[in-house]
Amino acid sequence: MKVNGGKSVPLSIGVMCMAKKAKEVVEAVDPDKNLVTFRVIEGDLMEEYKSFVITIQVSPKSEGSGSVVHW
């Protein structure tokens, strides 16, 4: 994923809700929709779920500055 002027950096969720740890891979990136999809491949979550997919979308606020993040 590119941030800060196009510099490549790893993106990791790391510690999830309820102090669960997860290792994930980026499944899809849609820059036009400001959307990233991850699939969890290892960690505590896989002991509780058969599959776990995280989708994050960022949208500019309709009023004022800033953005809204949907998980």
TAGIDA-V536474 format. One record per run of one state. SS is the DSSP state (alpha for helix, beta for strand, coil for the rest). FROM is the first residue (numbers start at 0). TO is the last residue. If there is no record, write none. Layout:
ss=SS from=FROM to=TO
ss=SS from=FROM to=TO
This chain:
ss=coil from=0 to=0
ss=beta from=1 to=2
ss=coil from=3 to=5
ss=beta from=6 to=7
ss=coil from=8 to=13
ss=beta from=14 to=14
ss=coil from=15 to=15
ss=alpha from=16 to=18
ss=coil from=19 to=19
ss=beta from=20 to=29
ss=coil from=30 to=33
ss=beta from=34 to=42
ss=coil from=43 to=43
ss=alpha from=44 to=47
ss=coil from=48 to=51
ss=beta from=52 to=59
ss=coil from=60 to=65
ss=beta from=66 to=69
ss=coil from=70 to=70
